[in-house]
Amino acid sequence: MTEIFLWLSIAFYGAGFISHVLARNESRHTLQRVSTYILILALAFLTIVLALRIMETGHAPMAGRFETLLFFSWSIAVLNTILLFRYRLRTTDTLTIPVIFLALLLAAFSDSGVYRLPLVLKTWWFEIHVVTSFFAYALFTLAAAAGAFYLLREKTGTGTELGIYQNITYRSILWGFAFFSGSMLLGAIWGYLAWGNYWLWESKSAASLLLWFYYVGVLHTRMLKGWR
């Protein structure tokens, strides 16, 4: 059953992207509405996939490649839907929907077996750590999409349109940074409870620290005159 709804979600995201691209040349916006309904259905199917996975495994879908790809896709899809209804802006879908589609496609060909969780992962500290991490990644993805369209439309876009892109980029980075900082704090607590150490100097931790400092720099330079 999980596989059926997963492929339905993939198919609907593919159809939603195609209708979104075609809608850019639709003067009456009929395809735009159709695309919106298709993407909402795709998110509904993906939510069902996550719910079924939780029922199968008995834990949040955050262990292994299959589950993390599902949750990452769902995080982007939820935030993208919020963005749609908040700003009525569809152009960022051109970048975010392919990311969701490819992540789900990769998940479909990943090992979806149900395995016993290691003891160190059987704690809600780990689950909250992963949830905040993936919402941070999803927000950074939205920021990248909005930032890319700001650069593409900088010469030809209206002031209102560019202002929306800039606002989405800034707010996504700001909230993403907050979630990411929270995930690092929660990860430190989880690490202490699991291994007796708040910080382990390994590749993933080092990459997270570098990413955190990068976004500190991004937010700081935005406050400087001429760097906004």
N, C-alpha and C positions, 0 to 999 in steps of 0.2 A: 504493500500500500504506500509506503514511504517513497519508493522508487517511482510509482505512478504519478504522485503529486509533484515530485521533483522534476520529472520530465514535462509535466504540464506547466510548471513554473518557468522552466527554461524556454518552452515553446511560446508562452505568452510574453516573456521578456523579449524574445526575438521578434515576435509580431508587433509588440509595442514599440520597439526601436524602429522597425521598418515604417510603421504608420506615423511615427514621430517625424522621421526624415521626410516622408511624403507630405506631411501636414505643413511643412514650411512653405510649400507652394500652393496650399489650399486657401483660397480667398475667403471662403465662408466658414472656415475653421471646423468643418464637419469631422475631418480626420483627426484634428487635434482633440476633440471630445472623445472620439473613438479610442485614440491612443491612451488618453487618461483612464478610461474605463478598463482597457486591457491591462495597463500597468497596475491598477488597483487589484484586479483579479489575480495577476501574477504574484503580488505581495500576499494576497490571501492564501494562495496555494503554498507559497513559501512558509508562511506562518503555520499552516497545517503540517508541513514537513517537519518543522522544528518541534511542534507539539507531539507528533507521532514519535519522533526520535527520543524525546524526553520520556515518553511512556515506555519505549523499548529498553532504554538504558537505565532509567531511574535516576539520572543526573542531568544537569544542564548540558546542552550540546556544545561543549568547548574542549573536548579531548580528541586529539588526532586530527589529521588533515581534513577528513570528510566533514567533521562537525565544525571545525573552525572556519572552513570555507563557507559553510551554510550560514553560520552566525555573522560572519563578516558581510556576506551578501545581504542578509536581512537587515543589518544595521544601516548599511548605505541606503537600502530601499526605503526603510522607515523615515530616515532623515530627508531623503529625496522627496518623499510624499509630503512631508511637513513643509518643505521648501516650496513645493508646487502650490499648496493651498495658502501659504503665507505671502508669497510674492507674485503668484500667477505667472511664474517664469519657467519656460520649458527648455531653453537653450542648453542648460547644463546637462540635460538628459542625454545630449549627444555624446558626452564623455562618461557619465555615471552609469547609464544603462549597459553599455558594452562591458564595463568592469564587472557589473553584477552578472551579466550573461556568461562571461568567460569564467568567472569564479565558480558559478553553479555548474558549468559544463565540466570544469576540472574536478569538481566534487563528485559529479555523476560517474566519473571514471576512476575515482579513488576508492580505496578499501573502506567499505561501509559496515564492516563486521562490528559486533558488539563485544567489547573486551572489558575485563575487570579493571577498574581504575586502581592505580597505585595508591597506597595509603596516604601519601603526602598530598594527593589531589582531592581527597575526600574531606574537604573543609569548605565552608562558605566563604572564607577569606580568599581562597583561590578563585571561586566563581565570581565574586565581586571584582576581584583584580582583573580577570579576563573580560568581564562585561565592560568595565570602564576603559580598558585598553582598546577593545574593538570599536566602541563608540568614538573614541579619540581618533582611531585610524579612519573611520567613516567620515568624521568631520574634516579631517585633513584632506581626504579625497574630494569632498565637496568644495573645500577651499581651493584646491588645485584646479578643479573644473571651472569655478567662477573666475579665478585669476587668469586662466588661459583665455576665456572669452573676453575678459576685460582687455587683455593685450591685443586680441584679434579685432576688437571693435573700438579700440582707443581712438582711431582716426575717423571712423565713420559713424559711431554710435552717438545717441543723444546723451545729454547730461544726466537725465533721469535714469536711463538704462545703465550708463557707466556707474552712476552712484549706487544702483542696486547691486551690481557685480562687486563693487568695492565693499559695500556693507556686508554682503554674504561672505566674501573672502575674510574680512576682518573678524566677523562674529564667529565664523566656523573655526578659524585659528584660535581665537580667544577661548571658546568653549572646548575645543579640542585640546588645547594646552591644559585647561583646568581638569578635564577628564584624564589626560595623560599623567599629570602630576599626581592626581588621586590614585591612579593605577600603580604608579611607582611606590607610593606610600603603602598602599595595601599589599603590594608585592613584597615589600620589605618586611612587613608584619608576618605575611605568610611564610617567607623564607626563614624568619627567626623561629617560627613555630615548627617548621618542617625540618630545618637543618641546624638550628641554633645560631644562625648568622643573618644579620639584616641585609648583607650585600655580598654577592659572590662575583668575583672578577672573572667573568667568562664572556664570550662573544655577544650573547643576547643582552646581557646587562650593560655592557660597554656601548653597544649600539643604541640602546634606550637612553643612556645618559647623553650621548652625542646628539641624539634627536631632540632631547629636552633642551639642551643648550642652544641648538639651532633655532628652535621656536622662541626661546628667550630673546635671542638676537633679532628675530623677525619682529616681535612685538615691541622691542626697545627701539629699533630703527624707525618704526612707524611713527613714533612720537617726535622724531627729529625733523626739523624744518627741511623741506626739500626731499625727504625720503618716504613720504607717505604714499 
